[in-house]
Amino acid sequence: MGKLRGFLEFERFDESQINPSDRIRNYKEFTISPSTDELKKQGGRCMDCGVPFCHSGCPLGNLIPDFNDAVYNNDWKKALNILHSTNNFPEFTGRLCPAPCEQACVLGIVSPPVSIEMIEKYIVERGFKEGWIKPIKPSQNTGNRVAVIGSGPAGLAAAQQLNRAGHRVTVFEKENKIGGLLRYGIPDFKMEKNIIDRRLDILIAEGIEFRTSIEIGIDISTEELEKEFDAIVICIGASIKRKLSIPGSDLKGIVQAMDFLPNSNKFVDKQLTLKQELNAKNKDVIVIGGGDTGSDCIGTCNRHGAKSITNFEIASKPSEERTTKNPWPYWPFKLKTSSSHEEGSYREWSIMTKEFIGDGKGNLSGLKTVEIKWNSNNEIEEIEGSEKIWPAQMVLLALGFLGPEKSIAEKFKLKLDERGNIQSDKHYKSSKNKIFVAGDARRGQSLIVWAISEGREAAYEVDKFLMGRSVLAKKNSKGDLITA
């Protein structure tokens, strides 16, 4: 724990942020670092709760009370070692995770929970600043070769774990740079890409080989991979975009979020100029979808200089507090206002798009909606007389993903499950010997913290498959770390 009765003495503190009118002038991160003294106080709020439910809330099983205690006692190097024992990339989760650990915090029953995510972020930032984060090269060479397909958080975690076990690891990425959606899906104002690059330097120094601009089945055949490598781990994510099949959906100006965001990220990276059809400048933009991707679109449109931004959500407006339907320590489905929402957007709830309207020349000029309500059977009922026309020259579809691209599974002749994900057993093994799968490709669209967890767990199973036992850590059914 932190300080005895510290949770009674110290109030919760969150990162300060640059004013919205100033921060939307660029794409840089806009949080303001707290003082070391303030971070120590926040670590001191961690209470001697007996059963730390934050462990079960975190898919990685992070040892949260332990690193909080180390921060409070000003032992930052110890805190970093504790954090890295369960999380390969806390600089990613410390910026991008929705922090289910905080929603499971015991203190959160009666007071604001411990600022776990913020503490995590500044532990790892302190580690990079002090030069404590250095390459850890494997102590042995097993002679085995492992291919990892995909360089998102699941692929990178699997690669680092397997490399540390002594296997020769090669990561294949179809894009021109490493990082997956971390690089081309997450806007820079949420995580600048030098954060990926500094960790990538560590991974390269540890001995992992990275091959970019490689399309499996085109630039290298699946037969070659199976012949050359002793095991293959597929971490391609879930990238099949959900469509909105209504009249007018073929009009120019209707754009998938995951076409819009990568183009903008490459523009920020000075790889290209913004395409006119993907530029929100001076346009009335409607973002359909109320999740994190929709929020990222809103923040990006503000930086493009959109004329107006409206966010549609088909669900009813959530409560601002927990309800009896999702009690502690479960994740609360309550109203979330992101930093992007604060920068400027209108939010509409219980609304459904019925038709896209064109200008007669094939271009989007607006859309038609209807207000809805949800009946006792959780079915949609349209409210008569509530139709409305909205002007829009750009609509961004942030409707989530249906699963992984099927081409990889087809080329390897792998089975899919009933949800369209790549089928695997409890050992992360696919329907084909020596081919494993992890992350969103296995479990469906999920959180970055789950992707890292999946990559670590799959690495354990691959190591055990290759060696008969594993030197890597794995969570047991209780969430404790074990090796076997």
C-alpha positions in Angstrom: 0.0 0.0 0.0 1.0 3.7 -0.1 0.7 5.8 2.9 -1.3 4.7 5.9 -4.7 6.5 5.7 -3.3 8.5 2.7 -6.6 8.0 0.9 -8.2 10.2 3.6 -5.5 12.8 3.4 -5.0 13.3 -0.4 -7.6 14.1 -3.0 -7.5 12.4 -6.5 -5.4 14.4 -9.0 -5.5 14.0 -12.8 -3.2 15.4 -15.4 -3.8 19.0 -16.4 -4.3 19.8 -20.1 -3.4 22.6 -22.4 -6.5 24.7 -23.2 -8.6 23.3 -26.1 -8.3 26.5 -28.2 -4.5 26.3 -28.1 -4.0 22.5 -28.4 -6.1 22.1 -31.6 -3.5 24.2 -33.4 -1.2 21.2 -33.7 -1.2 17.4 -33.3 1.1 17.2 -30.3 0.2 15.6 -26.9 -1.4 18.2 -24.7 -1.1 16.8 -21.1 0.9 18.7 -18.5 3.2 16.6 -16.3 2.4 16.7 -12.6 5.2 17.3 -10.1 7.0 14.4 -8.5 5.6 15.3 -5.1 2.0 15.2 -6.5 2.7 11.7 -8.0 4.0 10.5 -4.7 0.8 11.7 -3.0 -1.3 9.9 -5.6 0.7 6.7 -5.0 0.0 7.3 -1.3 -3.8 7.1 -1.9 -3.5 3.4 -2.6 -5.1 1.8 0.5 -4.5 -1.5 2.3 -7.7 -2.9 0.8 -6.9 -6.6 1.6 -8.1 -7.9 -1.8 -6.9 -5.5 -4.6 -9.6 -5.8 -7.2 -7.5 -3.6 -9.5 -5.6 -6.8 -10.3 -8.7 -8.5 -11.7 -9.7 -5.3 -13.4 -6.4 -5.2 -15.3 -6.1 -7.8 -18.1 -2.4 -7.8 -17.6 -2.6 -8.4 -13.9 -0.4 -5.4 -13.1 0.9 -5.4 -9.6 -0.7 -2.0 -8.9 -0.5 -1.7 -5.1 3.2 -2.7 -5.3 4.2 0.0 -7.8 2.0 2.6 -6.0 3.9 1.9 -2.8 7.3 2.2 -4.5 6.2 5.6 -6.0 5.1 6.9 -2.7 8.4 5.8 -1.2 10.3 7.5 -4.1 11.8 4.3 -5.3 11.0 4.9 -9.0 13.4 2.2 -10.3 11.7 -0.4 -8.2 8.3 0.8 -9.4 9.5 0.5 -13.0 10.7 -3.1 -12.5 7.4 -4.0 -10.9 5.5 -2.5 -13.8 7.6 -4.1 -16.5 7.3 -7.5 -14.9 3.7 -7.7 -16.2 3.5 -5.0 -18.9 5.9 -4.7 -21.8 4.7 -1.3 -22.9 3.3 0.8 -20.1 4.0 3.9 -22.2 1.3 2.8 -24.5 -1.3 1.7 -21.9 -0.5 4.7 -19.7 -1.7 6.9 -22.6 -4.4 4.8 -24.3 -6.0 2.4 -21.9 -9.5 3.2 -20.6 -8.2 2.0 -17.2 -10.5 -0.8 -16.1 -8.2 -1.1 -13.1 -9.4 2.2 -11.8 -13.1 1.2 -12.2 -12.3 -1.9 -10.1 -10.3 0.1 -7.4 -11.7 -0.6 -3.9 -11.3 3.1 -3.0 -13.7 3.9 -5.9 -16.6 2.5 -3.9 -16.7 5.5 -1.6 -14.2 8.1 -3.2 -12.6 8.8 -6.5 -10.3 5.9 -7.3 -6.5 5.9 -7.3 -5.0 7.6 -10.5 -3.5 4.3 -11.6 -3.1 5.1 -15.3 -1.4 8.4 -14.7 1.0 6.9 -12.2 1.8 4.1 -14.6 2.6 6.6 -17.4 5.0 8.6 -15.3 6.8 5.6 -13.9 7.8 4.6 -17.4 8.5 8.1 -18.5 10.8 8.5 -15.5 12.5 5.2 -16.6 13.2 6.6 -20.1 14.4 9.9 -18.7 16.8 8.3 -16.3 18.1 5.8 -18.9 16.9 2.8 -16.9 15.1 1.2 -19.8 17.8 -0.7 -21.7 17.8 -3.6 -24.1 17.6 -7.0 -22.4 19.3 -9.5 -24.7 18.4 -13.2 -24.4 20.8 -15.2 -22.2 20.4 -18.3 -24.5 19.8 -19.1 -28.2 17.4 -22.0 -28.6 18.0 -22.2 -32.4 14.3 -21.9 -33.0 12.9 -19.3 -35.4 9.5 -17.6 -34.9 7.6 -15.4 -37.3 5.2 -12.8 -35.9 2.7 -11.4 -38.5 1.6 -7.9 -37.4 3.4 -5.3 -35.4 0.6 -3.9 -33.2 0.7 -4.2 -29.4 -0.1 -8.0 -29.5 2.6 -8.7 -32.1 5.2 -6.5 -30.4 4.5 -8.1 -27.0 4.7 -11.6 -28.4 7.9 -10.8 -30.2 9.7 -9.3 -27.2 8.7 -12.2 -24.9 9.7 -14.9 -27.4 13.0 -13.1 -28.1 13.8 -13.0 -24.4 13.1 -16.7 -24.3 16.0 -17.2 -26.7 14.1 -17.7 -30.0 15.1 -15.8 -33.2 12.1 -13.6 -33.9 11.2 -11.9 -37.2 8.2 -9.5 -37.3 6.4 -9.0 -40.6 4.4 -5.8 -41.1 2.5 -4.9 -44.3 2.7 -1.1 -43.6 5.8 0.9 -44.2 6.4 1.5 -40.5 6.1 -0.6 -37.4 3.3 -0.1 -34.9 0.0 -1.2 -36.5 -2.9 0.9 -35.3 -0.7 2.4 -32.7 1.0 4.3 -35.5 -1.7 4.7 -38.1 -4.9 4.5 -36.1 -4.2 6.5 -32.9 -3.8 10.2 -33.6 -0.6 11.9 -32.5 -2.4 14.1 -30.0 -3.1 11.0 -28.0 0.3 9.4 -28.5 3.1 11.0 -30.5 4.9 8.5 -32.7 8.4 9.0 -31.2 6.9 7.1 -28.2 6.7 4.0 -30.5 10.1 4.7 -32.1 12.1 4.8 -28.8 10.6 1.5 -27.8 11.3 0.1 -31.3 14.9 1.0 -30.8 15.0 -1.1 -27.7 13.4 -4.1 -29.4 15.8 -3.9 -32.4 18.8 -3.7 -30.0 17.4 -6.8 -28.2 17.8 -8.7 -31.5 14.3 -8.7 -33.0 14.2 -8.4 -36.8 11.6 -6.2 -38.4 10.5 -6.4 -42.0 8.1 -3.8 -43.2 6.1 -3.4 -46.4 5.7 -7.2 -46.5 2.3 -8.5 -47.6 2.0 -12.2 -46.6 1.0 -14.3 -49.6 2.3 -11.6 -52.0 5.8 -10.6 -51.0 6.4 -13.9 -49.2 4.3 -17.0 -49.5 2.7 -18.9 -46.6 4.6 -22.0 -47.7 7.9 -20.2 -47.4 7.0 -19.0 -43.9 5.9 -22.5 -42.7 9.1 -24.0 -44.1 11.5 -21.3 -42.7 10.0 -20.9 -39.2 9.4 -23.3 -36.4 6.4 -21.4 -35.2 4.2 -18.5 -36.5 2.1 -16.1 -34.5 -0.6 -14.2 -36.3 -1.4 -10.8 -34.7 -3.1 -9.0 -37.6 -5.8 -7.3 -35.5 -9.5 -6.9 -36.5 -9.7 -4.6 -39.5 -12.9 -5.5 -41.4 -14.8 -2.3 -41.2 -18.5 -2.3 -40.3 -20.6 -0.6 -43.1 -23.8 1.3 -43.0 -25.9 -0.1 -45.8 -28.6 2.5 -46.3 -29.7 4.5 -49.3 -27.0 6.8 -50.6 -24.1 5.0 -49.0 -22.1 5.1 -52.2 -22.0 8.9 -52.3 -18.6 10.7 -52.2 -18.0 12.1 -48.8 -18.9 9.0 -46.8 -15.6 7.8 -45.3 -14.6 5.0 -43.0 -12.9 6.2 -39.9 -10.0 3.8 -40.5 -9.4 5.3 -43.9 -9.6 8.8 -42.5 -7.3 8.4 -39.5 -4.3 6.7 -41.2 -4.3 9.3 -43.9 -4.2 12.1 -41.3 -1.5 10.3 -39.3 0.7 9.9 -42.5 0.1 13.6 -43.2 1.4 14.5 -39.7 4.3 12.2 -40.3 5.0 14.2 -43.5 4.6 11.2 -45.7 1.9 12.7 -47.8 -0.5 15.6 -48.2 -4.1 15.3 -47.0 -6.4 14.0 -49.8 -9.3 16.4 -50.4 -11.9 13.7 -49.8 -10.2 13.0 -46.4 -9.8 16.6 -45.4 -12.4 18.0 -43.0 -11.4 21.6 -43.4 -14.4 23.9 -43.7 -16.9 21.0 -43.9 -19.9 20.1 -41.8 -18.8 16.7 -40.5 -21.0 14.1 -38.9 -19.3 11.3 -37.0 -21.4 8.2 -36.6 -20.3 6.1 -33.7 -19.7 7.1 -30.1 -16.6 5.0 -29.1 -12.9 5.9 -28.9 -12.5 5.8 -32.7 -15.3 8.3 -33.1 -13.7 10.5 -30.5 -10.4 10.3 -32.4 -12.1 11.4 -35.5 -13.6 14.4 -33.7 -10.2 15.5 -32.4 -8.7 15.1 -35.8 -11.5 17.1 -37.6 -11.0 19.9 -35.1 -7.3 20.1 -36.1 -8.2 20.0 -39.8 -10.4 23.0 -39.2 -13.9 21.6 -39.7 -16.8 24.0 -39.9 -18.9 21.9 -37.5 -18.7 18.5 -36.0 -21.7 16.4 -34.8 -21.5 13.0 -33.2 -24.3 10.5 -33.6 -24.8 7.6 -31.1 -27.6 5.1 -31.6 -27.6 4.2 -27.9 -29.4 6.2 -25.2 -27.5 8.7 -23.3 -25.7 6.9 -20.4 -26.0 7.8 -16.8 -23.3 10.0 -15.3 -22.9 7.5 -12.5 -22.9 3.7 -12.1 -26.3 2.0 -12.2 -27.4 -1.2 -10.6 -26.9 -3.0 -14.0 -23.1 -2.7 -13.7 -22.1 -2.4 -10.0 -18.6 -2.2 -8.7 -16.1 -3.8 -9.6 -17.5 -4.3 -13.1 -16.9 -1.8 -15.9 -19.4 1.0 -15.6 -21.3 1.9 -18.8 -21.6 5.6 -17.9 -21.3 8.8 -19.8 -17.8 9.4 -21.0 -16.7 12.9 -22.2 -13.3 12.6 -24.0 -10.8 15.4 -24.5 -11.9 15.5 -28.1 -15.5 16.1 -27.2 -14.3 19.0 -25.0 -12.5 20.6 -28.0 -15.8 21.2 -29.8 -18.5 18.9 -31.0 -22.3 18.4 -30.7 -23.5 15.0 -29.4 -26.8 13.5 -30.3 -28.1 10.3 -28.6 -30.8 7.8 -29.5 -30.6 8.8 -33.2 -30.4 6.6 -36.3 -29.4 7.5 -39.8 -31.9 6.5 -42.4 -30.6 7.9 -45.6 -27.6 9.8 -47.1 -28.6 12.7 -49.4 -26.7 13.7 -52.5 -26.3 17.0 -54.4 -27.2 15.4 -57.7 -23.6 15.1 -58.7 -22.7 12.1 -56.6 -21.5 14.1 -53.6 -22.8 14.0 -50.1 -24.8 17.1 -49.1 -26.6 15.8 -46.0 -28.4 12.9 -44.3 -31.8 12.1 -42.9 -32.2 10.8 -39.3 -35.0 9.6 -37.0 -35.1 9.6 -33.2 -35.4 6.2 -31.6 -36.2 4.6 -28.3 -35.3 1.1 -27.0 -38.2 -1.1 -25.9 -38.3 -3.7 -23.1 -36.9 -6.3 -25.5 -34.0 -4.1 -26.3 -35.3 -3.5 -29.8 -35.3 -0.2 -31.7 -38.6 1.7 -32.1 -38.6 4.8 -34.4 -40.4 7.9 -33.0 -43.0 9.0 -35.5 -42.6 12.6 -36.7 -38.9 12.9 -35.5 -37.3 12.8 -38.9 -34.7 15.5 -39.5 -32.3 16.6 -42.3 -28.7 17.4 -41.4 -26.3 19.3 -43.7 -23.0 17.4 -44.1 -20.3 17.3 -46.7 -18.4 14.5 -44.8 -19.6 11.6 -42.8 -17.1 9.5 -40.8 -18.2 5.9 -40.0 -16.8 4.8 -36.7 -18.9 1.7 -36.3 -16.3 -0.8 -35.1 -14.9 -3.9 -36.7 -16.3 -7.3 -37.7 -13.0 -9.3 -37.3 -9.7 -9.9 -39.0 -9.1 -9.8 -42.7 -9.9 -13.2 -44.1 -7.0 -13.4 -46.6 -4.4 -14.5 -44.1 -6.6 -17.3 -42.7 -7.4 -18.4 -46.2 -3.8 -18.4 -47.3 -2.7 -20.5 -44.3 -5.9 -22.6 -44.6 -7.0 -21.8 -41.1 -10.5 -22.3 -39.6 -12.6 -19.3 -38.4 -14.8 -19.4 -35.3 -18.5 -18.4 -35.4 -17.7 -14.7 -34.9 -15.3 -14.7 -37.9 -12.1 -14.6 -35.8 -9.3 -17.0 -36.4 -10.1 -20.1 -34.4 -7.8 -21.1 -31.6 -7.8 -23.4 -28.6 -7.0 -22.4 -25.0 -3.3 -22.6 -25.9 -3.7 -19.9 -28.6 -3.0 -22.6 -31.2 -4.9 -22.3 -34.5 -6.4 -25.2 -36.4 -3.0 -25.8 -38.0 0.1 -27.1 -36.2 2.7 -24.6 -35.2 0.5 -21.6 -36.1 -0.7 -19.5 -33.2 -3.0 -16.4 -33.0 -3.3 -13.6 -30.5 -4.9 -10.2 -30.0 -8.0 -8.9 -31.9 -7.5 -11.5 -34.6 -8.3 -14.1 -32.0 -10.7 -12.4 -29.6 -12.3 -9.7 -31.8 -12.1 -5.9 -31.4 -10.8 -5.1 -28.0 -8.5 -2.9 -25.8 -4.8 -2.3 -26.2 -4.2 -3.8 -22.7 -5.9 -7.0 -23.8 -3.7 -7.1 -27.0 -0.6 -6.9 -24.9 -1.9 -9.6 -22.5 -2.8 -11.8 -25.5 0.7 -11.4 -27.0 2.3 -12.3 -23.7 0.1 -15.3 -23.2 0.6 -16.6 -26.7 4.4 -16.2 -26.4 4.2 -18.4 -23.3 2.3 -21.1 -25.3 4.7 -20.9 -28.3 7.7 -21.2 -26.0 6.2 -24.2 -24.3 5.3 -25.7 -27.7 8.9 -25.4 -28.9 10.7 -26.3 -25.7 8.4 -28.6 -23.7 8.2 -26.0 -20.9 8.4 -22.2 -20.8 10.7 -19.8 -19.0 8.2 -17.1 -19.6 5.7 -15.8 -17.1 2.0 -16.7 -17.5 -1.1 -15.8 -15.5 -2.9 -18.7 -13.8 -6.6 -18.8 -13.2 -6.1 -16.6 -10.1 -4.2 -14.0 -12.1 -0.9 -14.9 -10.4 2.3 -15.0 -12.6 3.8 -18.5 -13.0 6.2 -20.3 -15.2 6.0 -24.0 -16.3 
